[in-house]
Amino acid sequence: MQRKAVSQTDDFVDKKRLKRHLNSDDHRRILDACGFDLQGERGTDLDKILGPTELGEGETGNFSVNLDDGLVNDWGSGDYGGHVFQVVQDVHGLDFNEALEWIVEELNLDRSRLTSEPPASSSSSTSTSNGYATSPEPEPEPEPEPVLEHSQAGTWHERLMGDGSVAKSARGYLTQARGVHPKALKLRGVGLAKQSELPDSWGWPDWCDWWVVFPVPKLDEEGAPIVSVKGFAFDPASRDWMRRNGDKIPRNAGDTALLDLVPADKNGDPKIDGPVVVCEGEIDALCALSNGFNAVTGTGGAGTFKDHWHPYISSLEPAQEYGVVVAFDGDEAGRKHGPDVAEDLHEEGLDVRLANLPDGQDVNDVLMNRGTEGLRTVLDASVDLSNEGSLSPLFSLFSVLTPQSSESPPDSGGEMGQTPNNGTPEPTRLGWEDFPLSTLPDPVQKYVTAQAEAMSVDPSMIAVPGLSVLSAAVGNSRHVELQSTWKEPPTLWTMLIAESGERKSPALKKATAPTHRKHSKLKKEYDRALDAWQDRDEEERGPRPQRKRLTANDATVETVGLLHDDNPRGLLLYRDELAGWLGSFNQYNKGESDLQKWIEFYGTTPVEIDRKSSERSSMLIEDPSVAVTGSIQGGVLEDRLNALHFQSGFAARALMCEPPHQRKTFGTHDVTREVRGRYYDLVGRLYNIPMPDRNSIEVEEDLGLTREAREWYAEFFEETQDILEELPSGPLKSMVSKNEAVAARLALIFQLCEDPHSDKVEREAMMAGTTLARWLRRETARVYQNHGFSDRDVSKDRRLARQLPDGVFGIPEITQVWECSQATGYRVKDRLIEQGLLEKVDRGEYRALTTDKKADPFALFD
């Protein structure tokens, strides 16, 4: 294609405006024009798409395409990935601006609405190598005036680190309640100031006696003057920020400034190997530094990030080597301004990611609740803005601030980041237990073992999604009858939880390979039949051939229902990334309704779906069977699974597995054709089990239990009831209650793997089913514990009330647990009494009424 010449006086297609303008249909047209084979593919999240040869595609399609976001990735032999803007450049040999012009012309868009004005004249602009004009250099920032002498800042810092009662209170709050290490306080000279010592010009309120202050020197200068001071009013009595109407009292002296917490040694070399985390607050950045992260923050809030800070951050060596992660608060302001800051930093040539913190939480909250690994998980799940595919996590997070001696810092409460537990014993920590490979049918066991060795992954990464593959292969052909009124289908939902770079996508593809192979074969048979049908004369054609489907990628209820209606045996919903599936239930009022439909897809309740289109305006799936498998990163899972998922019972149906990291090795392990063939043949035999007539009252083909199998299952059932009686209401109890059915479903699958013509589930299959169900129950509980799901549908007040001490206590204990002021503590007390979580014993004395606060539910799984 001939490139379009653009002069310096032309206006430009603005990439932000164009990107906002494009929708999924536009992305489809662009990719189609670039050589992607999207014909006949419905939905917006597509897999196994044949791409153009310019991107290294071979004879088979291995691209995944997200039409909503305009992203493509090659999961085959290549590693190509990027946005449609990048695709157009690479396919047609254009530079970036020419690619934007090509898109506007290809889609016949109104160019006038997508352009930005160029510089007024060449004298006020510069020219790039491709002949395009760039904006003139911005006016230099005015020189900031010093607002504080270093000597005074040093005096305030010495006071904070001293032995005075107010200093101990303030330092204790910062180090214990907020997880800031004393060395982090020293690095930036955080201090404690009296109101009487503050300059009159600052105008800070005189009814606040004490201030914790953060002096900020001018950027990038040795011994630079202090040009900004951020302060928070402090209340020594409550060991907390002083508050008015529940809000802390921040003040700024001087202009907003960038607080640089990227430590360097005496030679100027970075101390921490890892990206620079851009935080929204001073405590966030200090706590991040205390846990081994490079950090920066502005002193004025989310919407005050200044343009001249971007080149400064880009000059930092860790930012150049490891990139930047923008981690603004998980609230409206943070989510509004975070993308803008990330985009601006990306314009500086940095690799930039945009983190999505949990609702209502900031970096400090994540670190205090989940520790260093918890923040690493959140940052690792961040969105990459480089338009060059997913970047591997580049964190080597060694805490250079951890003391080398065994002595705890003064008033720090021991290890940094620890909080007092108010007498509550630490719960049992569930460690990893190896997947019980012996429970699997022999062909599956050998295939899983061989693939895991060849790929350097834990066997569970192949085995767990493989359970959903076997489940979908059986589908509606057989159910297991536990009692005359209790039948279970083989349907299983599995979630593989692993971080970026852990090879979860290749593992999923190996587990699901026989299904996709059979699905592809059916597609080719359909294409041949359709060609033959179209070649006949119209009067000789007969009914149009119907395409058989085994899998679904589009997770909408309407699409799955339509496919299931045409394929009554059932489907396998396969999503390499489950985030979109889970996130769809959070959108508008329709989300809760769709959530209930999916719960019906899991069981045997008929699913009725109303459609807006005239074609099949309503559908009734009398015998639903939709198995699910896919992967998701831990931080994304925490963000997407909310209380509604747990309260509805949806989450309890998902079998979760989070395998340990395995070092990738280069070896000679491979999977033989015989091992692969036996696994593929087994899946094929399950698909060949004939479908019964489920319209009849009794389906003779369904499997009962032998006497020995029934006795074995009865023991497992009683064991499950014992656990349920010990568990308090909540996500864990709901999950365990569903485990009764999981054991029976697994036993059904294993029996049919042994003999597809079986009419009863035998003892050996039931033994394997119950053993694996126990492992899945424990592993899912471990995931709940690692990611804080055991309390996800429990109110915050109840969770905090469990931390109150035994016996009688007063308001100070309430303010400590709720991290609030004395006045707020009285309001919390009234709220707890109303909720039945607290009772008044005497004047100023109270007792907690949370009967489950001392319980250790995880001990039941160990």
LINKATA-V992332 format. One record per backbone hydrogen bond with DSSP energy under -1.0 kcal/mol. NH is the residue of the N-H (numbers start at 0). CO is the residue of the C=O. If there is no record, write none. Layout:
nh: {NH:NH}
co: {CO:CO}
This chain:
nh: {9:11:13:17:18:19:20:21:26:27:28:29:30:31:32:33:34:35:36:37:40:45:48:54:55:56:62:63:64:65:66:69:70:71:72:73:74:81:83:86:87:88:89:90:91:92:93:98:99:100:101:102:103:104:105:106:108:110:112:113:115:123:124:127:130:133:146:152:153:154:155:156:157:158:159:160:161:167:168:169:170:171:172:173:174:175:177:179:183:184:185:186:187:188:189:190:191:192:194:196:197:201:210:211:212:213:215:217:223:226:227:228:229:230:231:232:233:234:239:241:243:246:250:252:258:260:264:267:270:275:276:277:278:284:285:286:287:288:289:290:291:292:294:295:296:298:303:308:309:312:313:314:315:319:320:321:322:323:324:325:326:329:330:334:335:336:337:340:341:342:343:344:345:346:348:349:352:353:354:359:360:365:366:367:368:369:370:374:375:376:377:378:379:380:381:382:384:395:397:399:401:411:417:423:436:438:439:444:445:446:447:448:449:450:451:452:453:454:455:456:460:461:462:463:465:466:468:469:470:471:472:473:474:475:476:479:480:481:482:485:487:493:494:495:496:497:501:506:507:508:509:510:511:515:516:517:518:519:520:521:522:523:524:525:526:527:528:529:530:531:532:533:534:539:551:559:560:561:562:563:564:565:566:569:570:571:572:573:574:577:581:582:583:584:585:590:593:594:595:596:597:598:599:600:601:606:608:610:618:620:621:625:626:627:628:630:631:636:637:638:639:640:645:646:647:650:652:653:654:656:675:676:677:678:679:680:681:682:683:684:685:686:687:688:693:695:701:702:703:705:709:710:711:712:713:714:715:716:717:718:719:720:721:722:723:724:726:733:734:735:736:737:741:742:743:744:745:746:747:748:749:750:751:752:753:754:757:760:765:766:767:768:769:770:771:772:773:774:775:776:777:778:779:780:781:782:783:784:785:786:788:791:793:798:799:800:801:802:803:808:813:814:815:816:817:819:824:825:826:827:828:829:830:831:832:833:834:835:836:838:840:841:844:845:846:848:850:852:858:859:860}
co: {6:115:113:13:14:15:16:17:22:23:24:25:26:27:28:29:31:30:49:35:37:64:62:51:52:51:48:72:45:70:43:65:65:81:63:79:61:71:69:82:83:84:85:86:87:88:88:94:95:96:97:98:99:100:101:102:103:108:109:110:11:120:121:131:127:125:225:148:149:150:151:152:153:154:155:156:158:163:164:165:166:167:168:169:170:171:172:173:180:180:181:182:183:185:184:212:155:210:208:193:194:198:192:231:190:229:227:224:220:215:215:252:213:250:211:248:209:239:234:232:246:243:230:228:296:294:268:264:262:322:293:324:295:280:281:282:283:284:285:286:288:287:260:276:258:256:300:305:306:308:309:310:312:315:316:317:318:350:275:352:277:360:328:330:331:332:333:336:337:338:339:340:341:342:345:344:323:382:325:329:357:361:362:363:364:365:366:370:371:372:373:374:375:376:378:353:351:272:395:397:398:408:414:420:434:435:436:440:441:442:443:444:445:446:447:448:449:450:451:451:457:458:458:459:461:462:464:465:466:467:468:469:470:568:473:487:702:485:485:482:479:627:654:629:656:631:498:502:503:504:505:506:507:511:512:513:514:515:516:517:518:519:520:521:522:523:524:525:526:527:528:529:530:536:571:555:556:557:558:559:560:561:562:566:624:549:626:551:628:630:577:578:579:581:582:586:589:590:591:592:593:594:595:596:597:620:618:616:608:606:619:600:570:491:572:574:495:632:633:634:635:636:641:642:643:644:649:650:492:494:671:672:673:674:675:676:677:678:679:680:681:682:683:685:691:692:698:478:758:760:705:706:707:708:709:710:711:712:713:714:715:716:717:718:719:720:722:729:730:731:732:733:737:738:739:740:741:742:743:744:745:746:747:748:749:750:754:703:761:762:763:764:765:766:767:768:769:770:771:772:773:774:775:776:777:778:779:780:781:782:783:788:790:794:795:796:797:799:800:845:809:810:811:812:813:814:820:821:822:823:824:825:826:827:828:829:830:832:831:846:844:844:841:808:838:836:848:849:855:856:857}
